[in-house]
Every structure is written in C-alpha cells, then in structure tokens.
C-alpha cells in the first residue's frame, strides 16, 4: 500500500488501510500530557481512550476517514475527567478543520 504523509503534525499515523469506501487512517496524538481545562494542572494520567471517526481531505479522489484515538485524562488536582484537546478537529465535529 502507498504510504501518504498526513500533514497534521499533532498526529502520528498508526495504520493506513484502503477500503471500498476510501482510505482509513488510524492516528493518535503525539503529545502525552494535557492541561486540565478546569484548573490548568498538567497531567499525564489517562482515564480511558475513545476512537473518533472524522472526515478529512480526499487523496487521489478517494474519501479519507481518520480514526483518532482520543485519550481522556483525569486531573489529580480537581478530579475532573476531560478529553485531549485537538488543534485539527474541533469538539463535537465529524470533520477536520481543513475539510
């Protein structure tokens, strides 16, 4: 399979697949620490992980879907659980900013 650079520096590519519906690219964020949006405390304690499917720009006229492993963190300072922030994808959106 052809390996295509993604052009989104916040992610590292785990796996690329070509399906009948287009390209499926599995990625995860390279940064392992996040700051709590409630109190600002820096944490690397992962609470759980979720996978988000988002649409990205087409490659060779084939649709591209990113399967993003999003880590959720627990803040040890204030006990809130929050998702990692993503520069390329806004919260509750099913497509990248550049799409």
C-alpha positions, -999 to +999 in steps of 0.1 A: +000+000+000+011+035-007+021+055+024+009+091+022+021+118+047-009+132+065+003+167+070-011+170+105+019+174+128-001+167+161-008+131+150+013+101+143+000+075+119-006+041+134-021+023+104-034+031+069-059+009+050-077+012+017-113+001+018-142+002-007-154+034+009-120+051+008-089+055+030-090+047+067-061+062+085-057+054+122-039+081+142-032+092+177-019+124+192+018+126+198+016+147+230+013+126+261+005+154+286-026+177+288-036+207+309-069+204+327-094+229+312-109+234+347-078+242+369-048+243+345-030+214+362-007+194+338-015+156+339-005+125+320-029+102+339-050+085+312-086+077+323-096+059+291-095+061+254-121+066+227-120+064+189-134+093+168-141+089+131-137+121+113-136+131+076-105+146+061-095+159+026-096+134-002-065+117-015-064+107-052-102+114-054-108+088-026-125+099+006-103+099+037-115+090+072-093+095+103-098+071+132-084+092+160-076+076+193-085+103+218-072+099+253-093+111+282-074+123+313-082+125+350-069+156+367-054+147+401-057+183+413-095+187+408-107+152+398-123+162+366-121+139+336-115+156+302-106+148+266-074+157+250-076+189+230-071+186+193-059+215+171-071+199+138-105+189+150-130+210+169-150+194+198-182+176+186-172+179+149-170+150+125-145+165+101-111+182+103-107+220+102-091+218+067-120+197+053 
